Amino acid sequence: MKKPPSSSNNSSDSPSRPSEDKAVPFKVVGIGASAGGLEAFEEFFQHMPADSGIAFVLVPHLDPSHASLLTEILQRSTRMPVVEVQDQMPVASDEVYVIPPNRDMEIFHGKIQLSVPNVPRGKRLPVDAFLRSLAEDQKENAVGIIFSGTGTDGTLGCRAILGAGGVTYVQEPATARYDGMPSSVIQAGYATRVLPVDKMPDALIAEPGKIRIAGTEKAAAKGEPASRPKTESGMMRILLLLRSITGHDFSLYKESTIGRRIERCMLQNDIKDTDTYIRYLKEKPDEVHTLFKELLINVTSFFRDPEAFATLEETILPQLCKDKPEGAFFRVWVAGCATGEEAYSIAIILREMMDKLQKELKVQIYSTDLDEDAIAIARTGLYPPNIAQDVTPERLRRFFLREDNGYRVKKEIREMIVFAVQNVIKDPPFTKLDLLCCRNLLIYLKPELQDKLIPAFHYALKPDGALFLSPSESIGNHHELFKVLNRKWKLYRAVHSITSARTMMAQGISWGLGAVTKTPEESMKTIRELNIAELTRRILVQFFAPVSVITDHKGDILFIHGETGKYLRPAPGQPSHNIIEMAREGLGMELRTALHIAASERIQILNRQIQVRTNGGFSPINLSVRPIANPDASQNLLLISFEDVAVDLVKPVRKRAAKPGEQGRIEELERELEQLKTSYRASIEEQQASNEELKSANEEMQSTNEELQSTNEELETSKEELQSVNEELVTVNSELQAKIEQLAGMQNDMKNLLDNINVGIIFLDRNLIIRRFTREAVRIYRLVPSDVGRPLNDIKSVINGDDLHHAAQAVLETLIPYERELYIGDNTWMMVRIQPYRTLDNIIDGVVMTFTDITSRKAIVEQDAVVRAESLVNTIRKPLAVLNESFQIMSASQSFYSAFEITPEEVVGHPIDQLNIGFTALPELRKLLENVLRNDQPIDGYGIIADIPGVGQRRIKINASRITGKIAMPQMILLSMEINP
């Protein structure tokens, strides 16, 4: 369920602005543009006829410090008058109005209102402001057009126009000099049609009056009123198709709202009649979902009706929170939240109120809507820059994060709200609410559906909970359920009583099974032609059927036909509807007997003649009692008929004188008759006493039955509460499911990231127990998946001579990162980094060890160092050589090769004692070299005799020392020689 548009300054729902008489009888087109808009304006009016019957209001972005020449320029492109707007100027058809420089502009009751802007240039959004006021003022007569321009001005204005039932046109971005404004409207989904500028006039002229629901175009062309039954038939067929595919029933929405949106979808597809559109929907089921989205009114804004939210913040919420202790729950339901602005607005004012009162409450806001796409937008909490019109700079700074494409709601506000898809009409409501906000939803529903939702809202609220409606809505006739808190802004307090509980139970809303409503076809049967057979039956009953009463088996009257005053009269005392108690004198006994026989034995008592006292004398009547064959076996009904008996008038016979003997006999009989009457009266009194006792027992049974019924109602209420709790669980589960999906996506991204960066990572907790690791980490520690949960110290490392466990412990204690290059053998070098593991709340919860292979980088560096060293060594005239731990020559200086007249191929890789350079005393030299490696004792001036080929014998002094380097480097010896002549 969605909401209609609103301006941040003037509410369309305000009581001071009636919606019935403010619309002008022609279309009003608001056109917004910025950079590059002049060319579009000229092209548009060159193709627009001067007698279209439409008014045009232009809102370009003008320089506030210079006079505008736009009116003179555009007058050359059209024969319509082009005028610069003056304050309170009424709009007229076939005229063009241009906003003056340095002015804000709105329309109210068909007149243009100007004001001096209080926002600096660059932050104003004049197109949005005017289009939103146009939507409020003109409703379905509003048309919005967006031409070339930069930025996003006009997007929220087009959204408001669509919500009010109007249409929007957007310039094809490829034809616009600057496509910022058109693209923003298109991407937001608020463009009815996207066209080149030269095509818009034809589409605009073709729209009014050309599309009709269910064949009304012919009647309109002839000037005749459209056929309502046929109109309803076409709409109902569309709604039936919509319900069969989407499962949602819009038959109880107002026809005007539904009709305008169906017409708009037909316009988008260039379809002129309903039959064609229905065939189109059947051929393309996806278009049915498009229509469904169109019927959902997803228009809202932050702090809509600021005065209403100010009243809520200053008066209502403090009362609701006054008696709540610290840490108590405060539950809110925002029904029909659209894209979530209203839910976030309530969350913001609750946060501000808690800060002001210095009381922290656990706020739970359930925000629901029928539109899944709108809920998805609400969950992201990202809104365009235009919301600066509705949100104060202080609130923007405090509760929003500025991003490149708009504002994002901060985490502290987002976590207060749970968003979920819900159909407020048929799904169970949330319960035990402190505040229920449902604004601008009821105005789109028929009264019978409103009458069902208001008791449901009352049921959802706690005693003294608040209901927040829009100024255009009310609680209808349910005044016993609510007390008015603020009549202007429609704030109510729930009043809970036995009467209100019974009202709720009497509504019979069957949540979970859908609202029990007639189908559109069943509703149409009520307007069928009058049935002649039914009319005949009614007339025959009226004139020929005897006076009759329908009762149950106890004699309680259910229905009366005809005048029964001759046979029945109200009994003295407490009013009763029992026919036996109401029977006149002479009728009671026979009626009681006949009722008993007919009810117990199910047989008819026909034409039993009885004398009934009427008007001071007795009249004969025929009494008939017939059991009714009732389809409902739970009711035993009886039809009691009274029919007068015609009396023949005969002449009276002259009485003869009684004989003396007869006179005595007569007196005796009269005495016996009197005794019988007395006995009869006594029996009657006893019978009546027994009846009173039975009646008393019956009342006790009824009282017991009422108690059982009350218990049953409590059970029904408990059932509804359980259904509501289940709905809450479903809603929370939906929110958690969305978060799980988001988390799964993040985990997949993280897994692929870690698998592709080729870095070994080990996550350790505060006890240095392994949480998880990547596959590259097994090069350092011999890890298997089952090692997760084991202490790091239990796993052997391939690094010798360096205890990374102690390094990790030191990082955890000091929070100083550790970084070192380590040689792990096999000519492989690793860069080891150990850093603290920080949570999002900046809590240290372990350490992270990373191992990066730097062998290639190291090789490049060492190769460069070797080249530099060789260049340096070659400048030294003494023969130099570098030996490894096996005393093989790894490299030698150029002077070494020259002194012994030997080539590098004969030297490098060969042990020094196997070179053909004439050395003697080599065993002693080898021992000295071994001592250099083991004990780090250098050789200083050790002399040997060498028979150098081509030179002869020479005395050579040998100096040698171990080359020291980083840990775990191979051991090497630098050997230098001094050759004496």
BELBEL-V572510 format. One line per field, one symbol per residue. ss: DSSP state (@ for helix, = for strand, . for the rest). psi: psi as a letter, one per 40 degrees, with the letter a starting at -180 (. if undefined). burial: I if it has 24 or more other ideal C-beta (glycine too) atoms within 12 Angstrom, else O. A space follows every 10 residues. Layout:
BEGIN
ss = ???
psi = ???
burial = ???
END
This chain:
BEGIN
ss = ..=....... .......... .......=== ===...@@@@ @@@@@@@... ....====== .........@ @@@@@..... ====....== ....====.. ...=====.. =====..... .....@@@@@ @@@@@@@@@@ @=====..=. ....@@@@@@ @@@...==== =.@@@...=@ @@@@@@@@.. ..===.@@@@ @@@@@@@... .....@@@@@ @......@@@ @@@@@@@@@@ @@@@@@.... ..=.@@@@@@ @@@@@@@@.. ...@@@@@@@ @@@.@@@@@@ @@@@@..=.. .....@@@@@ @@@@@@@@@@ @.......== =====..... @@@@@@@@@@ @@@@@@@... .========. .@@@@@@@@@ .==.@@@@@. ..@@@@@@@= ===..====. @@@@..==== =......... ..=====... .@@@=.@@@@ @@@@@@@@@@ ========.. .......... .=====.... ====...@@@ @@@@@@@... .........@ @@@@@@@... .@@@@@@@@@ @@@@..==== =....===== =......=.. .......=@@ @@=....@@@ @@@@@@@@@@ @...====== ====..==== =======... .......=== ====...... .........@ @@@@@@@@@@ @@@@@@@@@@ @@@@@@@@@@ @@@@@@@@@@ @@@@@@@@@@ @@@@@@@@@@ @@@@@@@@@@ @@@@@@@@@@ @@@@@@@@@@ @@@@@@...= ====....== ===.@@@@@. =...@@@... =@@@..=... ...@@@@@@@ @@@@...=== =====..=== ========.. ...======= ===.@@@@@@ @@@@@@@@@@ @@@.....== ====...=== ==.@@@@@@@ ...@@@@... =@@@....=. .@@@@@@@@@ @@@@@...== ========.. .========= ===....... .========= .
psi = haiiiiiedh heehdegied eehifiihhh hiibhedddd ddddedehie fefiihhhgi hiheeiihed dddddeeiei hhihiihfhi iiifihhhhi ifiihihhfe ihhiihiehi ideigddddd dddddddebe ehhhhhaiii aehedddddd dddeeaiiih hhddeidhed dddddddefe hdihiideed dddddedhed hihffedddd deeiiihddd dddddddddd dddddeehhe deihdddddd ddddddddef heiddddddd dddgdddddd dddddhgfha ihfhgddddd dddddddddd edehiheiih hihhhfebee dddddddddd ddddddefhh ighhhhhiid hddddddddd fhiideeede hiddddddei hhideahhhi ddddeehhhi hihedeiiii ifidhhhghf ddeeiidddd dddddddddd iiheihhhii eeiiebefee dihhdhddef hihhhhiddd dddddedfhg ideihgiiid ddddeeeiih hddddddddd dddeiihihh iaeeehhdih hahedediih iiahhiehdd deiihedddd dddddddddd efihhhfhhi hhhhfeihih ihhhhhihgh dheehgiihh ihhihhhhhi iihhhihiid dddddddddd dddddddddd dddddddddd dddddddddd dddddddddd dddddddddd dddddddddd dddddddddd dddddddddd dddddeefhh hhhiaeefhh diiideeedd hgiideehei ideehhiehh ehgddddddd dddeehihhi hiheiffhii hhhhiihhid efhhfaihhi hhhfdddddd dddddddddd dddeehdihi ihiaeefihd iiidddddde fiiddedhei ideeigefii fddddddddd ddddefhihh fhhihhghhe dahihhhhhi ihhiaiieii hihhhiihhi .
burial = IIIIIIIIII IIIIOOIOIO OIIIOIIIII IIIIIIIIII IIIIIOIIOO OIIIIIIIII IIOOOOOIOI IOOIOOIIOI OIIIIOOOIO IOIIIIIIII IIIIIIIIII IIIIIOIOOO OOOIIIIIII IIIIIIIIII IIIIIIIIIO IIIIIIIIII IIIIIIIIII IIIOIIIIII IIIIIIOIII IIIIIIIOOI IOIIOOIIOO IIIIIIIOOO OOOOOIOOOI IIIIIIIIII IIIOOIOIII IIIIIOIIII IIIIIIIIIO IIIIOOIIOI IOOOOOIIOI IIIIIIIIII IIIIIIIIIO IIIOIIIOII IOOIOOOOOI IIIIIIIIII IIIIIIIIII IIIIOOOOOO IOIIIIIIII IIIIIIIIIO IIIIIIIIII IIOOIIOOII OOOOOIIIII OOIIOIIIII IIIIIIIIII IIIIIIIIII IIIIIIOOII IIIIIIIIII IIOIIIIIII IIIIIIOIOO IIIOIIOOII IIIIIIOOOI IOIIIOIOIO IOOOIOIOOI OOIOOOOOOO OOOOOOOOOO OOOOOIIIII IIIIIIIIOO OIOIOIIIOO OOOOOOOIII IIIIOOIIII IIOIIOOIIO OOOOIOOIOI OIOIOOOOII IIIIIIIIOO OOOOOIIIII IIIOOOOOOO OOOOOOOOOO OOOOOOOOOO OOOOOOOOOO OOOOOOOOOO OOOOOOOOOO OOOOOOOOOO OOOOOIOOOI OOIIOOIIOI IOOIIOOIOO OOOOOOOOOO OOOIOOOOII IIIIIOOIII IIIIOIIOII IOIOOOIOOO OIOOIOIIIO OIOIIOIIOO IIOOOOOIOI IIIIOOOIII IIIIIIIOOO OOOOOIIIII IIIIOOOIOO OOOOOOOOOO OOIOOOOIII IIIIOOIIII IIIIOIIOII OIOOOOIOOI OIIOIOIIIO OOOOIIOIII OIIOOOOOIO OIOIOIOIOO OOOIOIOIII IIIOOOOOOO IIIIIIIIIO O
END
